Amino acid sequence: MPHPTSPAVPLDTSTTDAANPASGHETIVVIDFGAQYSLLIARRIRELNIYCEVLPWDAEADRVRGLDLRGIILSGGPNSVYEDGAPQAPAWVYESGVPVLGICYGMQLLAHQLGGHVAPGRDREFGPATIERTTPSRLLAGLPDVTEVWMSHGDRIEALPPGFESIAKSANSPVAVMADEARGYYGLQFHPEVVHTPKGKEMLRNFAQTVCRCEGTWTAGNFIEETIEAIRAQVGSDRVICGLSGGVDSAVAAALVHRAIGDQLTCIFVDNGLLRFGEAEEVVETFRRHMHINLVHVEAEHEFLSTLSEVTNPETKRVRIGNTFVHIFEREARRIEDAKWLCQGTVYPDVIESAGSGKGAAKIKTHHNVGGLPPDMKMGLVEPLRYLFKDEVRRIGEALGLPEEMVWRHPFPGPGLAIRVIGEVNRERLDMLRGADRIVMEEIRNAGLYREIWQSFAVLTDTKTVGVMGDFRTYGNAVAIRAVIADDAMTADWARLPHDLLARMSSRIVNEVRGINRVVYDVTSKPPGTIEWE
């Protein structure tokens, strides 16, 4: 009988995914040149039930070989095409024979690489603008002749490549949209993927459905069916363990694996002492009552707090929590016969943010499910959600019949409250944060805003402030409230909460949570900030 932690497969997440959802489905690829909106482009395409994946600009042709590739989108980016060392679209893009859509920098690359000329614009265009259609085109079919768009560029097309014509103009750009209808090549000098371009979704729909001839066959139902088959093929008769955090990602991942292999799955809930108020009890009750899954509850607060003692660096927190989590997992796995696989709820934005997008791309932060795993881990990975956005995970969860309170629970970071306690983490500070966070969540629910808000929580800052309570001077902790509106967390805007709601939160926190004497509200969007403070 093999040892439960003997190597099953190399720890290589590019080869141990349960399934790549592109298999057998029409696919559009986004080539990322460092744009902040690349994943948003992919989301817009997926909203059409068309599989879309983001690849770095230096990806080799092997990355698309075997796909039912129907189209390619070149993203925006911060560079100018005429700069030394500016990223270029790989040759296979033009050799593929499929339609190509360039957005901002991607449009300029099309012109630059296909024989046109790009130069700095006389006037830079950033923000709202109006374009006027000058020539009929499949890309703009069904749209009004005059359309509002969101510009973000300093360069412009001075000479079109052979075969192209201008099909729309703006006040500062005689070529706001260009087209080579014969080859299905198009360029947009603006961002169709953002909400500030009201007709942008229709443009992307025209490209995907009319130009690329995609029918939209990628649905939650066939994803579930195909992923279940892939999980069975991947793990065979081996046993799988899954780490439960109580969040939607791990819940849906566990449900998929359980649907595939039943009692071969054992879920381990590592209670790290870093959860929200009452959440540990809720996790145990929910998974045992609703999902009837074998569940092992490990109370490990002491181990996690010990490893976090005197640690203040957020990346160090993440890595130590990840290491401790996996080591506890391996310890528990020795009690489970033939456990060779670890199921994780890794989702697509986690992968992209942790890895960056090609040469020179900036890694924003290490995610617990991605970068916190030690290199000596001896279990293979099953990551059935690795290619999904959060809203897609929720749809899968609903299709699997998971309870609403689980599917729509606000996202919670893998390292838990450790990255919402700024500075050193200890039990006293965690309890203080839990008290404030509980009040925030109660008031959001009471106001009927829970489903409208993507994420809301409290942050215990490392700042102390002077205050007055009664007739006494206080020197207490400052808490920040964070609430954001988002589709997938790749971009987010701060929620415009009613002032009376913020007032209730503040009053309750300073009166009910000992040690806190000041409450502030975070009005930073993403970008430039991230949703979490650490």
GUBA-853820 format. One line per field, with one value per residue (C-alpha): residue in one letter; chain; x, y, z. Coordinates in steps of 0.05 Angstrom, whole numbers, plus 5000, padded with zeros to 4 digits. Layout:
# GUBA-853820
r	a, ... $
c	A, ... $
east	X, ... $
north	Y, ... $
up	Z, ... $
END
This chain:
# GUBA-853820
r	m, p, h, p, t, s, p, a, v, p, l, d, t, s, t, t, d, a, a, n, p, a, s, g, h, e, t, i, v, v, i, d, f, g, a, q, y, s, l, l, i, a, r, r, i, r, e, l, n, i, y, c, e, v, l, p, w, d, a, e, a, d, r, v, r, g, l, d, l, r, g, i, i, l, s, g, g, p, n, s, v, y, e, d, g, a, p, q, a, p, a, w, v, y, e, s, g, v, p, v, l, g, i, c, y, g, m, q, l, l, a, h, q, l, g, g, h, v, a, p, g, r, d, r, e, f, g, p, a, t, i, e, r, t, t, p, s, r, l, l, a, g, l, p, d, v, t, e, v, w, m, s, h, g, d, r, i, e, a, l, p, p, g, f, e, s, i, a, k, s, a, n, s, p, v, a, v, m, a, d, e, a, r, g, y, y, g, l, q, f, h, p, e, v, v, h, t, p, k, g, k, e, m, l, r, n, f, a, q, t, v, c, r, c, e, g, t, w, t, a, g, n, f, i, e, e, t, i, e, a, i, r, a, q, v, g, s, d, r, v, i, c, g, l, s, g, g, v, d, s, a, v, a, a, a, l, v, h, r, a, i, g, d, q, l, t, c, i, f, v, d, n, g, l, l, r, f, g, e, a, e, e, v, v, e, t, f, r, r, h, m, h, i, n, l, v, h, v, e, a, e, h, e, f, l, s, t, l, s, e, v, t, n, p, e, t, k, r, v, r, i, g, n, t, f, v, h, i, f, e, r, e, a, r, r, i, e, d, a, k, w, l, c, q, g, t, v, y, p, d, v, i, e, s, a, g, s, g, k, g, a, a, k, i, k, t, h, h, n, v, g, g, l, p, p, d, m, k, m, g, l, v, e, p, l, r, y, l, f, k, d, e, v, r, r, i, g, e, a, l, g, l, p, e, e, m, v, w, r, h, p, f, p, g, p, g, l, a, i, r, v, i, g, e, v, n, r, e, r, l, d, m, l, r, g, a, d, r, i, v, m, e, e, i, r, n, a, g, l, y, r, e, i, w, q, s, f, a, v, l, t, d, t, k, t, v, g, v, m, g, d, f, r, t, y, g, n, a, v, a, i, r, a, v, i, a, d, d, a, m, t, a, d, w, a, r, l, p, h, d, l, l, a, r, m, s, s, r, i, v, n, e, v, r, g, i, n, r, v, v, y, d, v, t, s, k, p, p, g, t, i, e, w, e $
c	A, A, A, A, A, A, A, A, A, A, A, A, A, A, A, A, A, A, A, A, A, A, A, A, A, A, A, A, A, A, A, A, A, A, A, A, A, A, A, A, A, A, A, A, A, A, A, A, A, A, A, A, A, A, A, A, A, A, A, A, A, A, A, A, A, A, A, A, A, A, A, A, A, A, A, A, A, A, A, A, A, A, A, A, A, A, A, A, A, A, A, A, A, A, A, A, A, A, A, A, A, A, A, A, A, A, A, A, A, A, A, A, A, A, A, A, A, A, A, A, A, A, A, A, A, A, A, A, A, A, A, A, A, A, A, A, A, A, A, A, A, A, A, A, A, A, A, A, A, A, A, A, A, A, A, A, A, A, A, A, A, A, A, A, A, A, A, A, A, A, A, A, A, A, A, A, A, A, A, A, A, A, A, A, A, A, A, A, A, A, A, A, A, A, A, A, A, A, A, A, A, A, A, A, A, A, A, A, A, A, A, A, A, A, A, A, A, A, A, A, A, A, A, A, A, A, A, A, A, A, A, A, A, A, A, A, A, A, A, A, A, A, A, A, A, A, A, A, A, A, A, A, A, A, A, A, A, A, A, A, A, A, A, A, A, A, A, A, A, A, A, A, A, A, A, A, A, A, A, A, A, A, A, A, A, A, A, A, A, A, A, A, A, A, A, A, A, A, A, A, A, A, A, A, A, A, A, A, A, A, A, A, A, A, A, A, A, A, A, A, A, A, A, A, A, A, A, A, A, A, A, A, A, A, A, A, A, A, A, A, A, A, A, A, A, A, A, A, A, A, A, A, A, A, A, A, A, A, A, A, A, A, A, A, A, A, A, A, A, A, A, A, A, A, A, A, A, A, A, A, A, A, A, A, A, A, A, A, A, A, A, A, A, A, A, A, A, A, A, A, A, A, A, A, A, A, A, A, A, A, A, A, A, A, A, A, A, A, A, A, A, A, A, A, A, A, A, A, A, A, A, A, A, A, A, A, A, A, A, A, A, A, A, A, A, A, A, A, A, A, A, A, A, A, A, A, A, A, A, A, A, A, A, A, A, A, A, A, A, A, A, A, A, A, A, A, A, A, A, A, A, A, A, A, A, A, A, A, A, A, A, A, A, A, A, A, A, A, A, A, A, A, A, A, A, A, A, A, A, A, A, A, A, A, A, A, A, A, A, A, A, A, A, A, A, A, A, A, A, A, A, A, A, A $
east	5000, 5032, 5046, 4991, 5040, 5083, 5091, 5031, 5050, 5099, 5072, 5062, 4996, 5000, 4993, 4952, 4889, 4827, 4808, 4820, 4750, 4773, 4773, 4723, 4697, 4705, 4757, 4778, 4846, 4866, 4939, 4958, 5007, 5003, 4934, 4896, 4832, 4856, 4816, 4755, 4759, 4759, 4699, 4659, 4672, 4653, 4588, 4570, 4581, 4646, 4708, 4763, 4832, 4886, 4957, 5020, 5046, 5107, 5067, 5090, 5045, 5042, 4995, 4939, 4955, 4896, 4846, 4785, 4813, 4762, 4792, 4847, 4842, 4904, 4897, 4917, 4982, 5025, 5079, 5086, 5098, 5158, 5196, 5257, 5238, 5163, 5125, 5102, 5047, 5077, 5080, 5031, 4975, 4978, 4993, 4933, 4884, 4831, 4802, 4841, 4815, 4865, 4846, 4885, 4958, 4934, 4905, 4971, 5008, 4963, 4980, 5054, 5066, 5024, 5056, 5021, 5050, 5038, 5060, 5048, 4981, 4977, 4926, 4923, 4854, 4838, 4766, 4699, 4697, 4649, 4662, 4625, 4617, 4641, 4636, 4591, 4625, 4608, 4642, 4595, 4533, 4469, 4503, 4483, 4524, 4548, 4572, 4602, 4668, 4723, 4791, 4859, 4916, 4971, 4990, 4948, 4948, 4979, 4979, 4935, 4966, 4950, 4879, 4852, 4804, 4779, 4708, 4699, 4732, 4734, 4751, 4825, 4831, 4815, 4823, 4784, 4764, 4798, 4779, 4806, 4740, 4771, 4817, 4772, 4823, 4798, 4826, 4792, 4827, 4784, 4764, 4699, 4704, 4692, 4623, 4642, 4634, 4559, 4558, 4624, 4591, 4554, 4620, 4652, 4590, 4595, 4668, 4656, 4591, 4589, 4663, 4690, 4625, 4623, 4557, 4565, 4567, 4606, 4554, 4552, 4518, 4569, 4626, 4601, 4592, 4660, 4697, 4667, 4691, 4760, 4765, 4748, 4801, 4852, 4846, 4820, 4806, 4852, 4827, 4824, 4825, 4798, 4811, 4748, 4750, 4675, 4681, 4645, 4708, 4726, 4653, 4641, 4707, 4688, 4618, 4646, 4696, 4643, 4596, 4652, 4680, 4632, 4662, 4732, 4732, 4747, 4743, 4788, 4768, 4830, 4803, 4862, 4832, 4833, 4760, 4703, 4655, 4618, 4645, 4679, 4614, 4577, 4626, 4620, 4544, 4536, 4580, 4555, 4481, 4477, 4531, 4536, 4611, 4662, 4689, 4748, 4749, 4820, 4826, 4894, 4889, 4950, 4995, 4976, 4983, 5051, 5078, 5051, 5082, 5119, 5106, 5084, 5102, 5039, 5076, 5109, 5041, 5013, 5071, 5073, 4999, 5003, 5060, 5026, 4961, 4994, 5036, 4974, 4940, 4996, 4994, 4919, 4928, 4969, 4906, 4868, 4886, 4913, 4902, 4944, 4908, 4893, 4833, 4837, 4788, 4839, 4804, 4829, 4843, 4884, 4929, 4937, 4950, 5002, 5038, 5036, 5028, 5093, 5162, 5165, 5095, 5086, 5062, 5011, 5011, 5018, 4951, 4942, 4919, 4974, 5039, 5037, 5050, 5118, 5161, 5166, 5092, 5080, 5008, 4981, 4933, 4861, 4838, 4772, 4758, 4827, 4800, 4737, 4720, 4682, 4615, 4623, 4639, 4574, 4535, 4567, 4549, 4477, 4475, 4502, 4446, 4489, 4451, 4444, 4479, 4541, 4541, 4531, 4576, 4623, 4693, 4742, 4818, 4854, 4898, 4835, 4835, 4911, 4915, 4859, 4898, 4952, 5016, 5025, 4969, 4949, 4885, 4868, 4873, 4835, 4777, 4775, 4771, 4718, 4674, 4679, 4671, 4609, 4576, 4594, 4563, 4500, 4488, 4500, 4449, 4399, 4403, 4387, 4453, 4488, 4476, 4490, 4559, 4616, 4654, 4649, 4691, 4730, 4805, 4842, 4896, 4962, 4945, 4924, 4887, 4867, 4793, 4745, 4694, 4652, 4698, 4760, 4815, 4826, 4883, 4852, 4854, 4829, 4786, 4773, 4710, 4717, 4659, 4666, 4624, 4654, 4639, 4700, 4749, 4797, 4770, 4727, 4696, 4682, 4610, 4571, 4541, 4487, 4514, 4465, 4488, 4561, 4540, 4506, 4567, 4614, 4570, 4562, 4635, 4663, 4609, 4608, 4681, 4729, 4795, 4769, 4756, 4757, 4725, 4743, 4714, 4760, 4741, 4796, 4779, 4817, 4861, 4899, 4887, 4872, 4809, 4847, 4894, 4949 $
north	5000, 5067, 5119, 5171, 5227, 5191, 5230, 5223, 5273, 5331, 5395, 5430, 5467, 5474, 5399, 5379, 5418, 5375, 5401, 5458, 5483, 5500, 5426, 5416, 5488, 5547, 5593, 5665, 5683, 5750, 5768, 5811, 5868, 5892, 5923, 5931, 5908, 5844, 5798, 5843, 5831, 5756, 5763, 5800, 5745, 5691, 5727, 5705, 5632, 5631, 5605, 5658, 5654, 5706, 5691, 5733, 5769, 5724, 5659, 5607, 5577, 5513, 5548, 5549, 5485, 5438, 5492, 5507, 5577, 5624, 5692, 5732, 5798, 5841, 5879, 5949, 5964, 6020, 6020, 6056, 6011, 6051, 6045, 6001, 5934, 5947, 5880, 5854, 5807, 5738, 5715, 5658, 5710, 5730, 5660, 5630, 5651, 5673, 5743, 5792, 5851, 5901, 5947, 6011, 5987, 5925, 5967, 6005, 5939, 5916, 5979, 5978, 5904, 5902, 5961, 6023, 6081, 6100, 6166, 6207, 6242, 6318, 6313, 6256, 6225, 6200, 6191, 6199, 6214, 6207, 6167, 6175, 6117, 6134, 6066, 6005, 5946, 5879, 5903, 5962, 5931, 5950, 6007, 6081, 6124, 6165, 6127, 6145, 6109, 6110, 6131, 6120, 6133, 6182, 6152, 6147, 6116, 6164, 6115, 6054, 5986, 5959, 5930, 5972, 6030, 6077, 6061, 6111, 6175, 6218, 6291, 6275, 6210, 6206, 6130, 6113, 6045, 6011, 5948, 5898, 5863, 5811, 5783, 5799, 5846, 5905, 5958, 6000, 6062, 6057, 6006, 5968, 5924, 5979, 6003, 6073, 6049, 6035, 5998, 5962, 5895, 5898, 5910, 5850, 5809, 5828, 5807, 5741, 5720, 5753, 5757, 5696, 5656, 5631, 5599, 5602, 5530, 5540, 5536, 5518, 5453, 5426, 5453, 5411, 5349, 5355, 5373, 5313, 5267, 5300, 5293, 5219, 5209, 5248, 5215, 5146, 5107, 5150, 5187, 5264, 5313, 5383, 5443, 5480, 5553, 5566, 5609, 5597, 5575, 5517, 5498, 5493, 5457, 5406, 5398, 5384, 5333, 5301, 5296, 5262, 5212, 5211, 5181, 5181, 5254, 5275, 5349, 5377, 5442, 5472, 5521, 5569, 5619, 5671, 5667, 5716, 5716, 5649, 5624, 5561, 5534, 5555, 5519, 5453, 5456, 5477, 5423, 5367, 5386, 5409, 5369, 5305, 5303, 5268, 5326, 5329, 5391, 5409, 5462, 5494, 5565, 5558, 5533, 5590, 5644, 5616, 5620, 5691, 5716, 5782, 5778, 5844, 5835, 5816, 5770, 5734, 5725, 5694, 5646, 5624, 5613, 5573, 5531, 5517, 5500, 5449, 5418, 5407, 5379, 5329, 5310, 5296, 5261, 5207, 5185, 5179, 5117, 5129, 5205, 5228, 5290, 5358, 5395, 5471, 5527, 5567, 5614, 5649, 5719, 5686, 5654, 5716, 5763, 5716, 5700, 5764, 5762, 5751, 5783, 5844, 5836, 5856, 5804, 5840, 5792, 5718, 5683, 5629, 5579, 5595, 5620, 5597, 5523, 5497, 5464, 5398, 5385, 5312, 5313, 5325, 5383, 5381, 5452, 5447, 5522, 5545, 5576, 5608, 5678, 5687, 5701, 5637, 5599, 5625, 5601, 5532, 5531, 5547, 5494, 5444, 5461, 5492, 5535, 5609, 5632, 5594, 5613, 5687, 5694, 5753, 5732, 5719, 5715, 5649, 5679, 5703, 5760, 5757, 5805, 5849, 5859, 5908, 5892, 5837, 5786, 5761, 5736, 5803, 5841, 5787, 5789, 5865, 5859, 5804, 5849, 5907, 5862, 5829, 5897, 5917, 5853, 5859, 5930, 5914, 5857, 5899, 5952, 5901, 5913, 5847, 5820, 5888, 5894, 5849, 5851, 5888, 5881, 5917, 5927, 5937, 5987, 5995, 6067, 6092, 6157, 6203, 6206, 6226, 6178, 6207, 6253, 6212, 6217, 6153, 6128, 6072, 6035, 6061, 6015, 6023, 5999, 5973, 5960, 5952, 5940, 5893, 5838, 5795, 5832, 5848, 5918, 5948, 6013, 6035, 6028, 6093, 6071, 6116, 6164, 6142, 6070, 6090, 6130, 6069, 6025, 6076, 6088, 6014, 5997, 6050, 6035, 5959, 5940, 5956, 5987, 6022, 6097, 6117, 6091, 6113, 6093, 6071, 6107, 6077, 6040, 5982, 6002, 6039, 6002, 5929, 5906, 5878, 5924, 5872 $
up	5000, 4980, 5033, 5033, 5018, 4967, 4902, 4856, 4802, 4798, 4830, 4763, 4761, 4686, 4679, 4740, 4726, 4726, 4657, 4610, 4593, 4522, 4503, 4447, 4450, 4404, 4436, 4430, 4459, 4488, 4480, 4540, 4531, 4603, 4601, 4666, 4630, 4596, 4641, 4633, 4558, 4571, 4617, 4564, 4514, 4565, 4578, 4507, 4527, 4488, 4522, 4526, 4556, 4568, 4544, 4554, 4493, 4489, 4489, 4440, 4386, 4426, 4475, 4423, 4385, 4390, 4407, 4365, 4357, 4326, 4340, 4374, 4412, 4423, 4488, 4505, 4542, 4570, 4515, 4449, 4389, 4365, 4431, 4433, 4463, 4459, 4461, 4394, 4374, 4360, 4287, 4299, 4310, 4237, 4213, 4248, 4194, 4245, 4255, 4299, 4339, 4366, 4424, 4436, 4438, 4402, 4346, 4340, 4336, 4279, 4241, 4259, 4243, 4180, 4144, 4171, 4211, 4284, 4314, 4377, 4372, 4371, 4427, 4477, 4489, 4558, 4583, 4548, 4474, 4416, 4352, 4286, 4238, 4167, 4132, 4142, 4177, 4209, 4272, 4282, 4253, 4290, 4327, 4321, 4275, 4335, 4397, 4464, 4480, 4532, 4503, 4534, 4485, 4467, 4399, 4337, 4267, 4216, 4157, 4150, 4132, 4062, 4059, 4117, 4117, 4171, 4190, 4247, 4270, 4333, 4343, 4353, 4315, 4241, 4251, 4314, 4284, 4226, 4188, 4137, 4124, 4078, 4132, 4191, 4221, 4263, 4308, 4362, 4390, 4453, 4505, 4487, 4549, 4601, 4623, 4600, 4528, 4530, 4463, 4475, 4490, 4423, 4388, 4421, 4406, 4333, 4332, 4367, 4335, 4267, 4249, 4286, 4276, 4347, 4368, 4443, 4468, 4533, 4589, 4662, 4646, 4598, 4640, 4699, 4657, 4623, 4688, 4725, 4670, 4672, 4748, 4743, 4690, 4730, 4798, 4780, 4843, 4887, 4946, 4944, 5001, 4995, 5038, 5059, 5078, 5078, 5016, 4950, 4912, 4958, 4965, 4890, 4880, 4933, 4904, 4835, 4860, 4904, 4845, 4806, 4857, 4917, 4980, 4950, 4973, 5044, 5061, 5114, 5147, 5178, 5230, 5230, 5280, 5225, 5205, 5215, 5274, 5280, 5213, 5237, 5266, 5203, 5158, 5195, 5197, 5124, 5094, 5136, 5131, 5059, 5023, 5065, 5052, 5096, 5137, 5184, 5229, 5252, 5305, 5290, 5315, 5360, 5304, 5257, 5310, 5330, 5259, 5252, 5317, 5305, 5230, 5198, 5124, 5085, 5036, 5093, 5126, 5062, 5052, 5125, 5126, 5061, 5087, 5153, 5118, 5072, 5127, 5169, 5108, 5097, 5170, 5166, 5099, 5132, 5167, 5101, 5062, 4991, 4993, 4934, 4910, 4939, 4912, 4914, 4896, 4855, 4806, 4743, 4772, 4828, 4775, 4733, 4792, 4822, 4758, 4719, 4643, 4608, 4609, 4653, 4681, 4753, 4803, 4847, 4905, 4922, 4929, 4982, 4930, 4880, 4909, 4981, 4966, 4988, 4933, 4972, 4973, 4956, 4931, 4861, 4851, 4827, 4810, 4774, 4777, 4755, 4690, 4719, 4741, 4807, 4774, 4733, 4797, 4827, 4766, 4772, 4846, 4831, 4777, 4828, 4876, 4931, 4982, 4966, 5029, 5008, 4934, 4947, 5008, 4999, 4978, 5034, 5025, 5036, 5091, 5126, 5175, 5180, 5121, 5148, 5213, 5190, 5226, 5277, 5285, 5354, 5386, 5418, 5353, 5315, 5365, 5359, 5283, 5286, 5328, 5279, 5218, 5247, 5255, 5183, 5156, 5199, 5176, 5103, 5107, 5146, 5092, 5038, 5002, 5012, 4941, 4909, 4941, 4916, 4981, 5048, 5110, 5165, 5169, 5234, 5218, 5253, 5269, 5338, 5347, 5403, 5421, 5475, 5505, 5561, 5601, 5586, 5535, 5495, 5452, 5411, 5346, 5279, 5237, 5162, 5128, 5057, 5010, 4935, 4873, 4821, 4771, 4782, 4828, 4772, 4773, 4829, 4850, 4921, 4940, 4952, 5017, 5047, 5098, 5151, 5141, 5151, 5212, 5243, 5230, 5261, 5322, 5336, 5326, 5373, 5425, 5421, 5406, 5462, 5439, 5376, 5377, 5304, 5239, 5168, 5101, 5043, 4978, 4934, 4870, 4839, 4805, 4833, 4899, 4911, 4946, 5006, 5043, 5045 $
END
